[in-house]
Amino acid sequence: MARIARWTALAAAALLVAGCSGSSGDDGGNDKNDDAGRTPGAASSSDAMPGLPASLTSQKLDWGRCKATETGPAPGGDWRCTTLKVPLDWAKPAGETIGLALIRSESSGSSDDRIGSLLFNFGGPGGSGVDYLPPYGPTFAKLHERYDLVSWDPRGVAASEGVRCRSDKEVQAAEAVDTTPDTSTEETAFLKDAADFGKGCEESAGKLLGHVSTTDTARDMDLMRHVLGDRKMHYFGISYGTELGGVYAHLFPKKVGRLVLDAVVDPSAGTVGHAENQARGFQRALEDYLESEGQDPEQGSQKIAALLKRIDSAPLPTTSGRDLTQQLALTGIVYPLYSKSSWPALTSALEAAEDGDGTELLAQADSYNDRDASGRYGTTTHSQRVISCLDDKERPTPEEAKKRLPEFRKISPVFGDSMGWDTAGWCHDWPVTGQYENPEVSAPGADPVLVVGNTGDPATPYEGARKMADELGKGVGVQLTWKGEGHGAYGSGSDCVDSTVDDYLLDGSVPDDGKVCGS
C-alpha cells in the first residue's frame, strides 16, 4: 500500500507509562527451556498485568464468523473474528476503552503440538491485518499446523476506530497537487494541502489522534497476548511491523518468545534518515531492474527522470479521462519494484508513457493507492499518516528540505526530489506533537529475535536489518540475509529463508548470526 508521497509496503524512544504493565523490568519470566511459553489454555496467574483493571485482563473473547469489510468479502473457512477492549489512553488504563478488531484461525494440527498464537502485522503503518491475513494463509500453512494464526487492525486502522481524513473526491483532487514544487505558488499549494490533511485527520479522529502511536499499539499487543492465553509473544512483523516488533521487545523483553522481523525498518533513522533510506532503496531496486533489461543503470535512470520532468510540465492523458501527474507516475514506477515478477509490467508501462499514454502507469499507481474502479480509496494512507506523525518528533521545515534536495538528488535522480520534499510536507503543521526521533528497540535479556534482510529490498533497504539486530542487543538480534529482490524475504521463493524461519518458529532453532541465503 502507499503513502501519498512517502512509500512503504504491506505484504521511539518508547514512553514508559508509570503504573502500566510491561516495562523493561516486568517479571514475566524468561525461561529459555519452557517450550516457547506453550499455553494451550489461559495465561497463568503469574502473568499478572499490574495497573490494569480486571475488565481488561479477564475479558473473554467472543469469536464469531467474520463480516465483510469495506475492502472485501468476509473470509470463509475457519476464520473467526472478535473485538478486544483496550484503553484509549494507556496512561489511564481504567478509563475509556476502544475496540480492536481481531481475526484468528486456530491451529490445524494436533492440540498436543500447538505452541500458541502467532501474531502478524503486515506493515504500513495502517495495514489491516483482518483483511490481509486470510489471503496469506496458504503461505503460512506449515506454521498453521502448530500456531493459531492471529492478526488485528491496530488502533486507528480500518475496523479499529479507523481514521478517514478526506473524502474520495478530496483524495482524487489532491492528486493534482505538485509534491515537488518548482515555484512559490506550487510550494504554497503543497504545504496548504498537507496542513488541510492534518485538519481532516483531527476532525475525524478527535482525541484518538494523540493515542495511535507505535508504543500504544505495542502495549495493545501485550494485553492481546495475555487475553489470548500466551505467556510469551510469538510474532511475525513485516516492514513497519518490524519497528512495532522492536518496540514491543524493548517494552516487554521478558515476554519475547519467537519474533521474526522481515523487511526491516532501520530503527536508527529519523524522518530525514528514513526518507534517504527509501530514496536509496528504490533507486537501487530500479537500477537492478534496468540492468535486467540490458540497460545502463545510470543512463536508464536519467531517461526516467527526464520522463518525469516532462510529465511534471504536462501530465499524460489516460483512457480513464484522468491525467497522470508526476507523483502518480512516480508511484506507478514504485509499485512494480516491490516484486521482481512485476518488472515486465513496469517495462510495458514505461514504454507506453514514453509514447504519451499514461494509462498503464496510472493503473499501477491506483493499485498502490488502493483505489478501486468506482473511485473509492482505501484508508491505509490516512491511518499511516496519523500513526507516523504521532511517532515522529522530527519536523523539517520547507527551507531545510530545500537545502537537502541536492543530496537527495545525488542519492536518486528519480526518487530524490519527491522524498526530499516529503520530509517537510508529510507532517507539516500537524495537530499533535511527535513522540520520538527514532524508536528505542534495545531488548536486553530477551530471547533471540530473528531479523531477516533482503539485499534488493526497495522500501526497507537491507542495511536496516543489521542496525535492528545490533540495536536489539548482543545475543538478542540474529540476522538472516537473503540475496534477492522485492520487499520481504519469507514466502518469496527462497527455500533457505523459509526453512530457516520455519525451524526458528516451530522448533526454536536459532541460526548463526549472519547466515546468508543465496538468490
C-alpha positions as CSV (number, residue, x, y, z in Angstrom):
1,M,0.0,0.0,0.0
2,A,1.1,3.5,-0.5
3,R,1.6,6.8,1.1
4,I,0.8,9.9,-0.9
5,A,4.4,10.7,-1.2
6,R,6.1,8.5,1.3
7,W,6.2,4.8,0.5
8,T,6.1,1.6,2.4
9,A,4.6,-1.8,2.0
10,L,2.2,-4.4,3.3
11,A,2.8,-8.0,2.1
12,A,10.6,5.5,19.8
13,A,12.2,6.2,22.5
14,A,9.3,4.2,23.8
15,L,7.4,6.1,26.5
16,L,7.1,4.0,29.6
17,V,3.8,4.9,31.3
18,A,4.0,4.8,35.1
19,G,1.6,2.3,36.7
20,C,1.1,0.4,33.4
21,S,2.3,-3.2,32.9
22,G,5.1,-4.3,30.7
23,S,8.1,-2.0,31.5
24,S,11.5,-3.4,30.9
25,G,11.5,-4.6,34.5
26,D,8.4,-6.8,34.3
27,D,8.6,-10.2,36.0
28,G,7.0,-12.3,33.3
29,G,9.8,-14.8,33.3
30,N,12.4,-15.5,30.6
31,D,13.0,-19.3,30.9
32,K,14.5,-20.4,27.6
33,N,13.6,-24.0,28.3
34,D,9.9,-23.5,28.7
35,D,9.0,-24.8,25.1
36,A,8.5,-21.2,23.9
37,G,5.9,-20.5,26.6
38,R,3.4,-23.1,25.3
39,T,0.0,-22.3,26.7
40,P,-2.9,-24.4,25.4
41,G,-5.2,-22.7,27.9
42,A,-5.3,-19.3,29.6
43,A,-2.2,-17.5,30.7
44,S,-1.1,-18.5,34.2
45,S,-1.9,-16.4,37.2
46,S,1.8,-15.5,37.4
47,D,1.3,-13.5,34.2
48,A,0.0,-10.6,36.2
49,M,-0.6,-7.2,34.5
50,P,-0.4,-4.7,37.3
51,G,-2.3,-1.5,36.9
52,L,-4.9,-2.9,34.5
53,P,-8.4,-3.5,35.6
54,A,-9.9,-7.0,35.6
55,S,-12.4,-5.8,33.0
56,L,-9.5,-5.7,30.5
57,T,-7.3,-8.6,31.8
58,S,-10.1,-11.1,32.3
59,Q,-12.2,-10.3,29.2
60,K,-13.4,-13.3,27.3
61,L,-13.2,-13.0,23.5
62,D,-16.4,-13.9,21.7
63,W,-15.2,-15.4,18.4
64,G,-17.7,-15.5,15.6
65,R,-18.0,-15.5,11.9
66,C,-16.2,-12.6,10.2
67,K,-18.2,-10.0,8.4
68,A,-17.4,-8.3,5.1
69,T,-15.3,-5.2,5.3
70,E,-15.1,-2.0,3.2
71,T,-12.4,-3.6,1.1
72,G,-13.6,-7.2,0.7
73,P,-16.0,-10.0,1.4
74,A,-16.0,-12.0,4.6
75,P,-13.4,-14.7,4.7
76,G,-14.8,-18.2,4.9
77,G,-13.4,-21.4,6.2
78,D,-12.1,-21.4,9.8
79,W,-11.5,-17.7,10.1
80,R,-13.2,-16.1,13.1
81,C,-13.4,-12.5,14.3
82,T,-13.9,-10.7,17.6
83,T,-13.2,-7.4,19.4
84,L,-10.7,-6.8,22.1
85,K,-11.1,-3.9,24.5
86,V,-8.0,-1.8,25.2
87,P,-7.5,1.6,27.0
88,L,-7.9,4.6,24.8
89,D,-5.1,6.2,26.9
90,W,-2.5,3.8,28.4
91,A,-1.7,6.5,31.0
92,K,-5.3,6.0,32.2
93,P,-5.8,2.2,31.8
94,A,-9.0,2.2,33.9
95,G,-10.6,4.9,31.8
96,E,-12.3,5.0,28.4
97,T,-11.7,2.0,26.1
98,I,-11.7,1.4,22.4
99,G,-12.2,-1.8,20.5
100,L,-9.7,-3.6,18.3
101,A,-10.8,-5.9,15.5
102,L,-9.1,-9.4,15.7
103,I,-9.1,-12.3,13.3
104,R,-7.9,-15.9,14.0
105,S,-7.7,-19.3,12.5
106,E,-7.0,-22.0,15.1
107,S,-4.0,-24.3,14.6
108,S,-4.7,-27.1,12.1
109,G,-2.6,-29.7,13.8
110,S,-2.9,-31.8,16.9
111,S,-3.7,-29.8,20.1
112,D,-0.7,-31.6,21.7
113,D,1.6,-30.0,19.2
114,R,0.1,-26.5,19.5
115,I,2.6,-23.8,20.5
116,G,0.2,-20.9,20.9
117,S,-0.8,-17.8,18.9
118,L,1.4,-16.3,16.2
119,L,0.5,-12.6,15.7
120,F,1.1,-10.9,12.3
121,N,1.5,-7.3,11.4
122,F,1.8,-6.7,7.7
123,G,3.1,-3.1,7.8
124,G,2.1,0.3,6.7
125,P,1.7,1.6,9.3
126,G,-2.0,1.4,8.7
127,G,-2.4,-2.1,7.1
128,S,-5.5,-4.1,8.1
129,G,-4.5,-7.4,9.5
130,V,-8.1,-8.5,9.4
131,D,-8.1,-8.0,5.6
132,Y,-4.6,-9.2,4.8
133,L,-4.1,-12.4,6.9
134,P,-6.7,-14.7,5.2
135,P,-5.3,-14.3,1.7
136,Y,-1.8,-15.0,3.1
137,G,-3.0,-18.1,5.0
138,P,-1.6,-20.6,2.4
139,T,1.9,-19.0,2.7
140,F,1.8,-19.8,6.5
141,A,0.3,-23.3,6.1
142,K,3.3,-25.0,7.8
143,L,3.3,-22.6,10.7
144,H,-0.5,-23.0,11.0
145,E,-0.1,-26.6,12.0
146,R,1.3,-25.6,15.4
147,Y,0.1,-22.0,15.8
148,D,-3.2,-20.2,15.8
149,L,-2.7,-17.5,13.1
150,V,-3.8,-14.2,14.5
151,S,-3.9,-10.6,13.3
152,W,-5.7,-7.4,14.0
153,D,-6.4,-3.9,12.9
154,P,-4.2,-1.6,15.1
155,R,-5.8,1.4,16.7
156,G,-6.8,4.0,14.2
157,V,-6.9,1.4,11.4
158,A,-9.9,0.1,9.4
159,A,-12.3,-1.7,11.8
160,S,-10.4,-0.5,14.9
161,E,-11.6,3.1,15.1
162,G,-10.2,3.7,11.6
163,V,-9.4,7.2,10.6
164,R,-10.6,8.7,7.3
165,C,-9.1,12.2,6.8
166,R,-10.6,13.0,3.4
167,S,-13.4,12.0,1.2
168,D,-12.7,10.1,-2.0
169,K,-13.3,13.2,-4.1
170,E,-10.8,15.1,-1.9
171,V,-8.2,12.4,-2.3
172,Q,-8.5,12.4,-6.1
173,A,-8.4,16.2,-6.2
174,A,-5.2,16.2,-4.1
175,E,-3.5,14.0,-6.8
176,A,-3.2,17.2,-8.8
177,V,-1.1,18.9,-6.1
178,D,2.6,19.1,-7.2
179,T,4.6,17.3,-4.5
180,T,7.9,18.5,-6.0
181,P,7.1,22.3,-6.2
182,D,9.2,24.4,-8.5
183,T,7.6,27.7,-7.8
184,S,6.4,29.6,-4.7
185,T,2.8,29.1,-5.9
186,E,3.3,25.4,-6.1
187,E,5.1,25.3,-2.7
188,T,2.2,27.2,-1.1
189,A,-0.3,24.8,-2.5
190,F,1.8,21.8,-1.4
191,L,2.0,23.0,2.2
192,K,-1.6,24.0,2.3
193,D,-2.7,20.6,1.1
194,A,-0.5,19.0,3.9
195,A,-2.0,21.2,6.6
196,D,-5.5,20.5,5.3
197,F,-4.9,16.8,5.5
198,G,-3.9,17.1,9.2
199,K,-7.0,19.2,9.9
200,G,-9.2,16.5,8.3
201,C,-7.5,13.8,10.4
202,E,-8.1,15.8,13.6
203,E,-11.8,16.2,12.8
204,S,-12.1,12.5,12.0
205,A,-10.1,11.1,14.9
206,G,-10.7,13.6,17.7
207,K,-9.0,12.6,20.9
208,L,-7.9,9.3,19.4
209,L,-5.3,11.2,17.3
210,G,-3.0,11.5,20.3
211,H,-3.2,7.8,21.1
212,V,-2.3,5.9,17.9
213,S,1.4,5.7,18.4
214,T,3.5,2.6,17.9
215,T,4.1,2.5,21.6
216,D,0.3,2.4,22.2
217,T,0.0,-0.5,19.8
218,A,2.8,-2.4,21.4
219,R,1.0,-2.1,24.7
220,D,-2.2,-3.3,23.0
221,M,-0.2,-6.3,21.7
222,D,0.8,-7.3,25.2
223,L,-2.8,-7.2,26.5
224,M,-3.7,-9.2,23.4
225,R,-1.1,-11.8,24.2
226,H,-2.4,-12.1,27.8
227,V,-6.1,-12.4,26.8
228,L,-5.3,-14.9,24.0
229,G,-3.7,-17.1,26.7
230,D,0.0,-16.9,25.8
231,R,2.8,-16.3,28.4
232,K,5.1,-15.2,25.7
233,M,4.7,-13.3,22.5
234,H,5.2,-15.1,19.2
235,Y,5.1,-12.6,16.4
236,F,5.8,-12.1,12.6
237,G,6.3,-8.5,11.7
238,I,6.8,-7.3,8.1
239,S,8.0,-3.8,7.0
240,Y,6.6,-1.3,9.6
241,G,5.7,-4.4,11.6
242,T,9.4,-4.8,12.3
243,E,9.5,-1.5,14.0
244,L,6.4,-2.4,16.0
245,G,8.1,-5.7,17.0
246,G,11.3,-4.0,18.0
247,V,9.3,-1.5,20.2
248,Y,7.4,-4.4,21.8
249,A,10.7,-6.2,22.5
250,H,12.0,-3.1,24.2
251,L,9.0,-2.6,26.4
252,F,8.5,-6.3,27.2
253,P,11.8,-8.2,26.8
254,K,10.8,-10.9,29.2
255,K,7.6,-11.6,27.2
256,V,9.5,-12.1,24.0
257,G,9.0,-15.6,22.6
258,R,9.8,-16.2,19.0
259,L,9.8,-13.0,17.0
260,V,10.5,-12.7,13.3
261,L,11.2,-9.3,11.8
262,D,11.2,-9.4,7.9
263,A,11.9,-6.4,5.6
264,V,13.3,-4.3,8.4
265,V,12.8,-0.6,9.1
266,D,16.1,1.0,10.2
267,P,15.4,1.9,13.9
268,S,18.3,4.4,13.9
269,A,16.7,6.6,11.2
270,G,14.5,9.6,11.9
271,T,12.3,11.4,9.4
272,V,15.2,12.5,7.1
273,G,17.1,9.3,7.5
274,H,14.1,7.2,6.6
275,A,13.5,9.3,3.5
276,E,17.1,9.0,2.5
277,N,16.9,5.2,3.1
278,Q,13.9,4.9,0.9
279,A,15.3,7.0,-1.9
280,R,18.4,4.8,-1.8
281,G,16.4,1.6,-1.7
282,F,14.1,2.4,-4.6
283,Q,17.0,3.7,-6.7
284,R,18.9,0.5,-6.0
285,A,15.9,-1.6,-7.0
286,L,15.3,0.5,-10.1
287,E,19.0,0.0,-11.2
288,D,18.7,-3.7,-10.6
289,Y,15.6,-3.7,-12.8
290,L,17.3,-1.6,-15.5
291,E,20.3,-4.0,-15.6
292,S,17.9,-6.9,-16.0
293,E,16.6,-5.1,-19.1
294,G,20.1,-4.8,-20.5
295,Q,20.1,-1.0,-19.9
296,D,22.9,1.0,-18.3
297,P,21.5,1.9,-14.8
298,E,22.8,5.5,-14.9
299,Q,21.5,6.2,-18.4
300,G,18.2,4.4,-17.7
301,S,17.7,6.4,-14.5
302,Q,18.3,9.7,-16.3
303,K,15.9,8.7,-19.1
304,I,13.2,8.0,-16.5
305,A,14.0,11.3,-14.6
306,A,13.6,13.2,-17.9
307,L,10.2,11.5,-18.5
308,L,9.0,12.5,-15.0
309,K,10.2,16.1,-15.6
310,R,8.1,16.2,-18.9
311,I,5.1,14.8,-17.0
312,D,5.5,17.5,-14.3
313,S,5.1,20.1,-17.0
314,A,2.4,18.3,-19.0
315,P,0.6,15.4,-17.3
316,L,-0.2,12.5,-19.6
317,P,-3.7,11.6,-20.8
318,T,-5.2,8.2,-19.9
319,T,-8.1,6.2,-21.2
320,S,-9.9,6.8,-17.9
321,G,-10.1,10.6,-18.6
322,R,-7.9,11.3,-15.5
323,D,-4.4,12.8,-16.0
324,L,-1.3,11.0,-15.0
325,T,0.6,13.6,-12.8
326,Q,4.3,13.4,-11.9
327,Q,3.5,12.0,-8.5
328,L,1.1,9.4,-9.8
329,A,3.7,8.4,-12.4
330,L,6.3,8.1,-9.7
331,T,4.0,5.9,-7.7
332,G,3.3,3.8,-10.8
333,I,7.0,3.2,-11.1
334,V,7.4,2.3,-7.4
335,Y,4.7,-0.3,-7.3
336,P,6.2,-2.9,-9.7
337,L,9.6,-2.5,-7.9
338,Y,8.2,-4.4,-4.8
339,S,8.3,-7.7,-6.7
340,K,10.6,-8.9,-9.4
341,S,7.6,-10.7,-11.0
342,S,6.1,-7.2,-11.7
343,W,9.1,-5.9,-13.6
344,P,7.7,-6.8,-17.1
345,A,4.6,-4.7,-16.2
346,L,6.9,-1.8,-15.4
347,T,8.6,-2.2,-18.8
348,S,5.3,-2.0,-20.6
349,A,4.1,1.0,-18.6
350,L,7.2,3.0,-19.2
351,E,7.2,2.3,-22.9
352,A,3.6,3.4,-23.1
353,A,4.4,6.6,-21.1
354,E,7.3,7.4,-23.4
355,D,4.7,7.2,-26.3
356,G,2.5,9.7,-24.5
357,D,0.0,7.3,-22.8
358,G,-0.2,7.3,-19.0
359,T,-2.9,4.6,-18.7
360,E,-0.6,1.8,-17.5
361,L,1.3,3.8,-15.0
362,L,-1.9,5.2,-13.6
363,A,-3.3,1.7,-13.2
364,Q,-0.1,0.8,-11.2
365,A,-0.5,3.9,-9.1
366,D,-4.2,3.2,-8.4
367,S,-3.3,-0.3,-7.2
368,Y,-0.7,1.0,-4.9
369,N,-3.0,3.8,-3.7
370,D,-5.8,1.2,-3.0
371,R,-8.2,2.9,-5.5
372,D,-10.9,0.7,-7.0
373,A,-12.7,1.0,-10.3
374,S,-15.5,3.0,-8.8
375,G,-13.2,5.7,-7.5
376,R,-13.2,4.6,-3.8
377,Y,-9.9,4.8,-2.0
378,G,-8.8,2.7,1.0
379,T,-7.9,4.4,4.3
380,T,-4.4,2.9,4.7
381,T,-2.7,6.1,3.7
382,H,-4.8,8.1,6.2
383,S,-4.0,5.7,9.1
384,Q,-0.4,5.6,8.1
385,R,0.0,9.3,8.3
386,V,-1.7,9.7,11.7
387,I,0.4,7.0,13.2
388,S,3.8,8.1,11.7
389,C,3.2,11.7,12.5
390,L,2.4,10.9,16.1
391,D,5.6,8.8,16.3
392,D,8.0,11.2,14.6
393,K,9.1,14.2,16.5
394,E,11.4,15.5,13.7
395,R,9.6,18.2,11.7
396,P,11.9,19.6,9.0
397,T,10.9,23.0,7.6
398,P,10.4,23.7,3.9
399,E,13.7,25.7,4.0
400,E,15.5,22.7,5.5
401,A,14.0,20.4,2.9
402,K,15.1,22.6,0.1
403,K,18.7,22.7,1.4
404,R,18.8,18.9,1.4
405,L,17.4,18.5,-2.1
406,P,20.9,18.3,-3.8
407,E,21.8,15.5,-1.5
408,F,18.5,13.7,-2.2
409,R,19.0,14.1,-6.0
410,K,22.5,12.7,-5.6
411,I,21.1,9.6,-3.9
412,S,18.4,9.2,-6.5
413,P,17.8,11.2,-9.7
414,V,14.4,9.6,-9.9
415,F,13.0,9.5,-6.4
416,G,15.2,12.1,-4.7
417,D,13.1,15.2,-5.2
418,S,9.9,13.6,-4.0
419,M,11.4,12.0,-0.9
420,G,13.3,15.3,-0.1
421,W,10.1,17.4,-0.2
422,D,8.2,14.8,1.7
423,T,10.4,15.4,4.8
424,A,8.7,18.8,5.1
425,G,5.3,18.0,3.8
426,W,4.3,14.7,5.4
427,C,3.6,16.1,8.9
428,H,3.5,19.8,8.1
429,D,1.5,21.8,10.6
430,W,0.4,18.5,12.3
431,P,-2.2,18.9,15.1
432,V,-0.2,16.8,17.6
433,T,3.4,16.7,18.6
434,G,5.5,13.7,17.6
435,Q,6.9,11.4,20.3
436,Y,10.4,10.4,19.4
437,E,13.2,11.0,16.9
438,N,13.7,7.3,16.4
439,P,12.3,4.2,18.1
440,E,14.0,2.5,21.0
441,V,14.3,-1.2,20.4
442,S,17.0,-2.4,22.7
443,A,15.8,-5.5,24.5
444,P,18.4,-6.8,27.0
445,G,17.5,-10.2,28.4
446,A,15.1,-11.1,25.6
447,D,15.1,-14.4,23.8
448,P,16.8,-14.3,20.3
449,V,14.9,-12.3,17.7
450,L,15.3,-13.4,14.0
451,V,15.9,-10.4,11.8
452,V,15.6,-11.0,8.1
453,G,17.0,-8.7,5.5
454,N,16.8,-8.8,1.7
455,T,19.6,-7.2,-0.3
456,G,17.3,-6.0,-3.0
457,D,14.5,-4.6,-0.8
458,P,13.3,-1.3,-2.2
459,A,11.2,0.0,0.7
460,T,13.2,-1.1,3.6
461,P,16.8,-1.2,2.4
462,Y,19.0,-4.1,3.5
463,E,21.2,-2.1,5.8
464,G,18.3,-1.6,8.3
465,A,18.4,-5.3,9.2
466,R,21.9,-5.2,10.6
467,K,21.1,-2.0,12.5
468,M,18.0,-3.6,14.0
469,A,19.9,-6.7,15.0
470,D,22.6,-4.6,16.6
471,E,20.2,-2.3,18.5
472,L,18.2,-5.2,19.8
473,G,21.4,-6.2,21.6
474,K,24.1,-8.8,21.7
475,G,22.6,-12.3,21.9
476,V,19.2,-11.0,21.0
477,G,19.3,-9.7,17.4
478,V,20.2,-12.5,15.0
479,Q,20.4,-11.6,11.3
480,L,19.5,-13.7,8.3
481,T,20.3,-12.4,4.8
482,W,18.6,-13.2,1.5
483,K,20.3,-12.2,-1.7
484,G,17.1,-11.5,-3.5
485,E,14.8,-8.8,-4.9
486,G,11.5,-7.4,-3.7
487,H,10.0,-6.3,-0.4
488,G,10.4,-9.1,2.2
489,A,12.0,-12.5,2.1
490,Y,9.7,-15.1,3.6
491,G,7.5,-16.7,1.0
492,S,9.3,-15.1,-1.8
493,G,10.8,-18.2,-3.3
494,S,13.8,-19.0,-1.2
495,D,13.6,-22.4,0.4
496,C,16.6,-21.5,2.5
497,V,14.8,-18.5,4.0
498,D,11.5,-20.3,4.5
499,S,13.1,-23.3,6.2
500,T,15.3,-21.2,8.5
501,V,12.3,-19.1,9.6
502,D,10.1,-22.2,10.0
503,D,12.8,-24.0,12.1
504,Y,13.1,-21.0,14.3
505,L,9.3,-20.5,14.8
506,L,8.4,-24.2,15.1
507,D,11.4,-25.7,16.9
508,G,13.2,-22.8,18.4
509,S,16.3,-23.4,16.2
510,V,18.2,-20.2,16.1
511,P,20.6,-19.8,13.1
512,D,24.0,-18.4,13.3
513,D,24.0,-14.6,13.3
514,G,25.0,-13.6,9.7
515,K,23.6,-16.6,7.9
516,V,23.2,-15.9,4.2
517,C,20.8,-17.5,1.7
518,G,21.7,-17.1,-1.9
519,S,19.3,-15.9,-4.7
